[in-house]
Amino acid sequence: MSDLTALVTGASRGIGLGVAGRLAAQGYSLTITARDPERLDAVAEDLRHAGAPDVVAVAGDMADAEFPAAIIAAHAERFGAEMTALVLNAGVGTAGAVAEYPMRRFDKTIDVNLRAPFALLQQSVPLLRAGASARPGRGAKVVALASITGVFAEGGLAVYGATKAALISLVQTFNTEESGNGVSATAISPAYVDTDMAAWIHDKIPAEQMLEVDDVVEMVDGLLRLSSRAVVPNIVMTRAGTDGLRA
């Protein structure tokens, strides 16, 4: 079994799938999560073929308040009390103006995009500290997929952007508390990435004008290779041909 272990949320498609595939090829053992159990099991098998020594698939809904604890328990049961990397990728988002945004959708967005990542981060701290102690030169890493809308306001994306701004702030505060223990975190804040989640805006922004999934994967890969001395709080990724202040 590999000494390198990672937990990747939202790993059945898009950026999460890309990151999980890259880590599998590098010999990481993985805990992966998504909502669809059949799809997740198929992804787990693919990741084993790609090089992951072991893969634990934990299907469930990030809106379920009990789910983060179940994920961490599954990871610890299979891989012990160490974690090398935590990739907080799962998220939801719907457009809507502040004046009309339904509170039911507001609550779910908060639960999935902020509450669940916070709970996972909080409950992973002992495992990440242990992972950092086992690799003092490299430490342990957290990567949280935020959004450029958490940095620059975008009409119609107030709630989504607010959750991502909160995630960026959470990462920065986490670094003040834990980077001295060898555990550092980075938020990645991209403009539109060519994934299923961005398909709703294809009539205005074609897929070929969006960032590629592998652009973000490369960033994650690079961050995981940094020494424990380096802390990168946030990376903003803009699309070519824009003024850099919009998704």
ABEGO torsion letter per residue (X at the ends): XBABBBBBBGAABEAAAAAAAAAAAAGBBBBBBBABAAAAAAAAAAAAAAGBABBBBBBEBAABAAAAAAAAAAAAAAAEABBABBBBABBBBBBEBAAABBAAAAAAAAAAAAAAAAAAAAAAAAAAAAAAAABAAAEBBBBBBBBAAAABBBBGAAAAAAAAAAAAAAAAAAAAAAAAAGBBBBBBBBBBBBBAAAAAAAAABBAAABBBAAAAAAAAAAAAABBAABBBABBBBBBBGBAGABX
